[in-house]
Amino acid sequence: MALTTEEIKRVQTTWGKVMDDKSMNGVKLFMTFFNKYPSYKDLFPSFRNITLDDLPDTRKLRVHANGVLDAVSSIVENLDDIETVVIILEAMARRHYTRHGIQYKHMEGRG
């Protein structure tokens, strides 16, 4: 089911608000994820030896979070071109699999 032009505009407008404070929102995203799924932090080699309490203050998390939000932005910017969105998502999945061994099982039920 495709999004309507109006729905795409709403998503893009809302996402723009997230990007207004990209660093803070990216850190919040990851901290919410890691607090819900603490074992997943160890899938990130650069975060393994950092406690959850210390992680929000690290440059490593901010840099990674900014990159993730930039990647999501590339998807949001192309919501009117589903073929481009699929290409972006496939490339992201390939990178995560080949670099880090992330598999579908790691993402199941992690909405």
N, C-alpha and C positions, 0 to 999 in steps of 0.2 A: 504494500500500500504506500503510495507516494505521498509526500507532503504537498499541501497546496502552497501557492505562492505566499499567501498570508501567513501560513504556519512557518514557512522558511524565514520570513521577515521577523516573526516573533522570536524564533530560536536565535537568529543572528543578533537581534537587539538585546535579548537576555544575555547571550554569551558575551556581548560587548561589555556588559556590566561586570561580568566575572573578570574579564581582562583588564578592567580599570585598576584592579589591584592584583595583578597576576601573581606576584610572588607570595603574598599572604594567602590568596585563595588556593594556590597550588600546594602550599605547605599544609593548609587545612585539609585539602583533599587527601593527601597522602597520610596525614596523621589520623584522619577518620578511618581510612582503609586499614592502616597498621594496627589501630586500636581494636578494630573489629576482627581482623585476621592477623594476629601478631606473628605467626610463623612465616608469613609471607615476606616480612622484612628481611629474612635471611636469604631470600632469592636475589637480593640486591647486594652484591659483594661489597660495595662501598658503604653500606649501612650496617653490616653484620656486627661490627664491634662497637656500635654506638647504641646507647640505651634509648628507649622510646622517649624518656624524659629529656634527653639531650638533643635528640634528632631535629626538632623544629628549629633549633638555633644554628644548625650547620649550613655552611655554604653548599656542601654536596647535595643536600636535600633541595635547597632553593634552586640550584642550577638544574637538577633533574626535573623538578616540578615545573619550572618555567618551560623546559623543552617539551614536556608532556602537554602542557596547555597550548603551546604553539602548534603542536601536532593536531590537537583537537580543533584549534582554530582553522587549520587548513581543511579539515573536514567540514566544519560549519560554513566556511566561506564557499564551499562547493556543493552545498546541499541541493542546488538546482541542477547539478550534473552528477547523477548517481554513478555513472561509469568512472568518473574521476574519484569519487568517494571510495569505490570498490578498489581501485588501484592503490590509493593511499593506505587503506586498511590492510590490503594484502602485503604491501611492502613493510608495513609496521609489524605484521604478524611474522613475516619471514625474518626480519631483523631480530625480533625477540626470541624466535626459535633458534636461529643459527648462533647468535651471540651468547644467549643466556639459557638455552634449553627450555624456555617456557613453552608449555604445551597447552592444548585445549583444556585438559583436566585441571590445570591451574586456574582457569577462568570460570569454569562451570559454577553456576549459582553465586557468583560474586557481584551481581548486579550492582 
